[in-house]
C-alpha cells in the first residue's frame, strides 16, 4: 500500500535501485500497492547515469535540424541588424534554458518521464489529457520531419542513381514511388534505433550532433569560398525599420525562439530522468542551448548569406540549397548531413516522447516500444506529405494543439514549485488508492481542468486572431493565465 501522505519521498539512487530490483517482469510482478493501470517498467523510476555531455547532445539533436536552420535564417531577414538578431537569439535561448532547468527537476528527482510527472498536477488518470495532447502533436511532426528528411535522401538517390528518375512520375496516395522509397527507408531506420531502447537513442544522439557540426562547417566553408568572403553579411534583408519597429521585431524574434523550443522543452523530463543530478543537467543545458544555438545560428546565416552570390537568390531551406549544388560530392555530403539532423530531432522529440505518452494511457498493454510503434504507424496514416503541401492545415491543426502547451507549462510548474513545494510522493504516482495524494477526484484533479480550459481559450484566441506575430506570444498568454488560475484556486481551497 502507499506510504502515509505525510511521508515525502525524494528520488535517490538507493530508492531507484530498490524499485528496479523489485520488478522482474512488468506483466507478472509490480511493487506492492501499485496498479497495473498506472505502472510498467518503462514508466517506473530508472537508474540515473547520464552526464552533462548526454544532455548537450540531446539539445544538439533538437537544434541541428532543417526547422532550426530555417528559424535561425528567417530571423536575419526581418530587417534587423546582425547584433540585434544575435541579441534576440541569446535572450530567447536563455529563456528556454531557464524553463528547461525548471522542468528537468521533478523528472530527475523522481526518475520518471513527463506523463508520470503530469500525475502530480492532473491526477493519476487526468494526466492522460496533457500526455495525449503532446503525443498527438509529436506524432504529426514525426511524420512531417520524416518526410522532410526523405527529400534529402531522394537527392542522394537521384545523384548516385540517376536512372531512378522515372520513379518520380509514379504516384500512390499522393506520393511518388521514389518518395515512398525515401520515406519508408528513413522510417525503418528510425524504428530500428528506437526499438533497441533508450541506450540506443542515447548512443545515436551522442555522435550525431557533433558529426553534423563537422559536415556543416565543411559545407559552409565550401559555400564561402564559392561566394567570396567579402560578399557575406549578417543582414539578409533590405527592409528599413523605425526604432520602434526594430524593438517590436526583436521581441517577436525572442518569442519565436521560445515558441519553437516549447515542445522539446516540455518533453525534456523524458531525458532528464536519466541524469545523475541537477548539476550535470544545468551544465549540459548551458553548453547545449545558448552556446550551441548561437554557434549553429552563426553557421546558418553564413551559409544563407553565401547562397545569394552563389545562386543569385537567398535560399533559407537547406535541402533546396544542397539540391542546387553542382559539386556532387558536396551535394551528397550536405544532403546526408541534413537527413541526419532531421532524424536526430525526430527521434528525441517526436518518437521517444509520444511512446511514453501512449504507454501512459494503458501501461498494462502498451509498453514504451509498443507506444513507439503506435507513433510510427500513425505517422504514415496522417500522410504527412499532404499536410506539408497544405501549410494552412498544418498551421491550424498543430497551432490549435500547440495552444495547449503553454497552459500545461503553467500548471505543472506552479503545482510543483508553489503548491507541492518540490515534494513528490512516488508511490502515489502509481496508486489507485483513494487516499493517495494524486487521486484527487476519481483520479482527476478538477482544479487543473478548471485552470486548463480558460487558459486554452486565451491561447487559442491569441493563435487564431489575424494580428501579426500575436500567435508567437500564445504560449506566454496561455501559460501565465493557467498558472494564475491554478494558484488562486489552490489558495482558495485551503
Phi, psi and omega in degrees: 000155179299152176290162178305148183300334184285342181267116182260131183251128175255144182295140176210167181297320180297313181298317180296316179299321180298317182291321182293318181287342180280351183242110178264331181209120184299338184263354182236326183226127175228159180303147181303134178087351180275150180258139177294341178281353184233352189225139159210175184304322185288330180270347181280170179301146183240166172289141186249108183221005178286149179246189184296323181297322180298322179288319177300317179294326176301313180290327175302316181295328178286321186277320184281079181215168176299319179298315179296323178298311182295319179299311180298318181294321183295330181293331180279357178253015182277350183099009179268156174290158182304318182292329178292319178295315181297323178294318179297317178299318182294313180297316180299315183287333175291325175295317177300317179299320179299312179295322179298318178296320181292316183284341180288327191298310182298320179292322178291322181297317183261350180062037182233159183280174183308310183297330178286322176298326178299338180295334177302315188268320188259351184097160187297330176258329178297339179297341179295336180296301178294330180293315181290326177299311179296320181298319180293317178300314182295322180299313180298315182288333175298317178295316182295315181293323176296320177297317179297316180295326180294331176297323177292321179295323179297322176302316179297312183299316182287330177289320182279322182235075182300340180292347180280001184300333181295338180291344178291341184261001177256122185239147175214123181055037174086003181232140180292162180299317179289332174296319177295320179298312180296315182297311183289330177297313179289325176302312181295319180298314180295322178296320180296319177297318185290315188292345177280355175101179185294332178293324176293318177298316180299316180298319181297311183287336180295322181260338184293315183302306179298323180297323178298321179299316181301312181294319180295319180294322177295315180296317178297319179298319179296316180296320180296317179295321179292322183280327188094121184305330183288347181266005182263143174205159185273352178259115184256021182221150177263006181295144174243115184252147174289162178305321180295317179292325177298317179298317180294318179295326177294318178295316179297321179295320178298315180296324180296320178297314180298316180296322181298323182266008182299315181296305178301325180292319177297328181275359189299330180299334178296340181249325179294339179299337183271357187275150183294319182199175182290333182298316181290330178294312181297321179293317178295322177295322181296311181285327184277336183257277185299314183293308183294319184294318180293321177295317179296318181295320178296315177299320180298312184291330175297316180294317181294319179299323181289337181293334182295305179288332183283317185248355179083004177203158180278128179241117181262351177266116184295330180292322175295325179298309183292332178293335182275348185290135179275334179283111185298318182298313180293321179297317179296317179297318179295317180296315179296325179298309184285337171294317180293319180297319182291322176295327180299307180293329181295316182292314186282325186260330188241003180239306180299314186298307180294335176299316176294320183297313181289327175296325182295334181293319181214075186303330183292328186251336184244109176275179177301315180293319178298318176299326177293321178293325175300316179297313183297317179292319178298326180295332176281317185295330180283354179047070187300335179296329177284322177298316184294331179279358177232082183304325180296319180295318177299314184300314184283321180294304182286328179298318179294315178294320181293338178297342180279340186298315180302309177302323178296317173309307185300318182290313183297312183292318179295318181295313185290316187270328185253329182263310181273350179054043173063028178250136181231127174262097191299316182301325181291342178293339184240014185250141174260010177296130182295344177271356181295151184296333186246020176280323181052248179238105183057033177085006181232135178272107183297330180294321179297319179292320179296331177276326185291314188298305180295329179292323177297319178300316178300314181295321179294319178299315180293331181284321190262341181292142184281064177237128183306131174068356182298325181296336178293339182259005183299323181296325178287314181299314179293319181294315180294319179299313180296318181298315181295313181297316182297317181294315182292320178295322178290325178292320179293333182289335183293000000 
